[in-house]
Amino acid sequence: MKDFKYPIPVASCRYVTEFGGRSKTLARGKVGLHIEALRQNTELSHDDRVLLDVVGEEGEEPASPPTPLFMKSTFKIEPLRGVRGSHLLSMSSEGEAVLPYTIGEDLEIGDEIILNSAVDRIPEGWIVKQIHGQMGD
């Protein structure tokens, strides 16, 4: 069995991988990862939600303040496998993340990405309820 370089677990619910490319066949709101890399290196499964963050260069100042959690888009894991995904599998041959063309315009192949699956532990609608609660609605 092949050993996959990515995703690398770095903390509870967080994994680092590289950006492997973009695909028109990957649905909006999905992030594709080689199915065997998912099985070997993560506890992630089909349809788990993750947040994506780009790892910055050391010493680099952020261009803008961090985006609040409730404004970030979540992505569902799409395990890449079989003949249908052969082109996609080639972009994730070491477990790299494949994104749809609709996101990641600033990313270059090889850029490091953090997959944060802690968001999957937050129930749907919970953040909105918290915001309304703080506003007194």
N, C-alpha and C positions, 0 to 999 in steps of 0.2 A: 504494500500500500504506500502511496506517495505521501511524503510529508509536505505540508503547505506552510509557507512562510508567514502568511497572514490569515485572518486577523490575529493580532497579538493581544492577549488580555493584559491590561495595565492596571486595572482597579475593578472593584465590584461594578458590574454593569457597563464597563467601558473597554473598548477594543480599538486598537490602532490598525489601520490598513492603508494601502496606497490606492490612489485613484487610477483605475485601469482603463477608463474610457467612457464614451457616451454611446448610447444605442437608441435608434428610432423604434426598435421593437419592444423596448422596456416601457411599461406603462408609467404615466405620470404618477408621482407619489410612491414609487418603488425604488429600492436599491438592491441591485443584484450582486450575489456572492456565490462562488462555487459551492455546490451542495456538500461536497466532501470536506472542504475547508471549514464550513459551518459546523459540521459534525465533529471534526477533529479538534478545532481550536476554540469553539464558543459553546455557550448554552443557548444561543439564539435559535429560533425555529421559524418556520413559514408564518408570515403575517405578524410577527413581533414588530412593534413600533420602535423606531430609533430616531434620535436627533443626530444630525451631522454637523460637525465642526471641523474646520481646517486647522491643522497644526501650523502655528506661525513660526517664522524664522527666529532663532535666538537673538535677543536684543532688539527685535523689531517692535516698533510701537504700533498699537492697534490703530487702524484708520478711523474707526468710529467706536462709540461705546458698545458693549455687548448687547445683543438683542434679548429682551425679556423672554422668559420661558413661554409665556402664553402667546407670544407673537411668532414663535418658531414653528416651522413646518415639520411635521413628523413624516417619516417614510416607513413603508412596510417592507420587510425582508422578502426578497424574491430569490429562492434557491435556484441557481442555474444548473441545469442538468440536461442530459439526453441530446438527441439530434437537433431538436428545435433550437436549442441554445448553443449550438456548436460555435458560432461566431462569438456569442456572449461568453462562452466558456474560455475561449482563447484570450479574452480581455481579463479574465479572472483566473488565469492558470495557476497563480500562486495565492489566490484568495483575495485579490484586489476587488475594490468596489466598482461596480458599473452603474452609471446613472443615466436617466433619460435625458434627451437633448434639452428638455425644458428647464434644467437647473445646472448649476456648476459651470457657468460660462467662464469664470475666472480661473478654474482649475486646469492644471496641466497634468498630463500623465506622469505618475510618479509622486505627485503631491500627497502628503500624508493627511489622512482623514481620521477623525475620532467618531466611532459609532457609540452613542450613549443610549443604552437600552433601559435606563432607569425610568424614562418617560412611560414605558409600557406598564409600570407598576401603578401609575396614576390613573384612576378610573376616568372614562370619557366624561367630559363636562365638569369635572371636579374644579379645574382652574377657574372656569367661568363662575361657578358658584362661589368660590373664594373671593373673586373680584367683586361680585355683587354684594357679598357679605360685608366686605370692607367699606363699600360705598353706602351701606345702610339700606339697600333695596330689599 
